[in-house]
């Protein structure tokens, strides 16, 4: 008599499919477990700004950096294979204080947490929880840790763009930008010559022993590239600072990387200036996209808070337009420099008395 083998149940089929899917994601170094990532935030004497992203699917941290185009390609592609967790409940905690908010369509959250008393200057740890809204009793799906900066009460602070301001990116040409982004990694890419020294001098300018001026890195690059940019910055010993990037992009949007709505950058800069009204800011950018226009608008709205503006010459075709835009800054009696080499910017900072060699 023929033996009839039992057919796999629906539950078994789903389990097998799930195992195959999980194995494929593991091979790609992706995780389908919920994750809450807390970015570096900042605070003043009244509140802390704590922000991050909740993910349904996330990229595992890169552990090795090898000179291989294919490995670098896959490593960057996986950063855009992530899946945000929209409308998720995130709860943040600090020193016994707690606040919560729901993520937006890109999984991003920003929480303004009031504090009872001013904190000491420096970096302070914060915690975040991704909370289930369907399970009972309440379940914590993921936990994340981050830190917020309480700046020292120095006279100066710096706001810098990233791509083609200190990181060579070829942002003016999307094909070149993608080639560099997809074939190199955070260890193989290079900063402009002399830019790190200039930034280190600005971080120490007129700040006092053991104290540094705060740095804010505001960019049109997406949150997908946060770890990538952070690794590059730490490897090249750029001043430790707060990163404010642009909304997450999906894999289908990869060809538009770095091409975000630039006026949201203006909003992020305004938020920084309003949080620290007593400090004078140095703005650093380049001429590949909209930095000159954005910075000119910032100067016109906050002329007393801007100490100086630096714009790097990268894209020759944009120079006439850039010079005309920068004249608006000059009309507000704010010093600026449109420069090709970081050594010229360092000398300009020296001449203004901002730094000392």
Secondary structure, 3 states (H helix, E strand, C coil): CCCCCCCCCHHHHHHHHHHHHHHHHHHCCEECCCEEEECCEEECCCEEEEEEEEEEEEECCCCCCCCCHHHHHHHHHHHCCCEECCCCEEEEEECCEEEEEECCCCCEEEEEEECCCCCCCEEEEEEEEEECCCCCCCCEEEEEEEEEEECCCCCEEEEECCECCCECCCCCCHHHHHHHHHHCCCCCCCECCCHHHHHHHHHHCCCCCCCCCCEEEEEEEEHHHHHHHHHHHHHCCCCCCEEEEECCCCHHHHHHCCCCCCHHHHHHHHHHHHHCCCCEEEEEEECCCCHHHHHHHHHHHCHHHEEEEEEECCCHHHHHHHHHHHHHHHHCCCEEEEECCHHHHHHHHHHCCCCCC
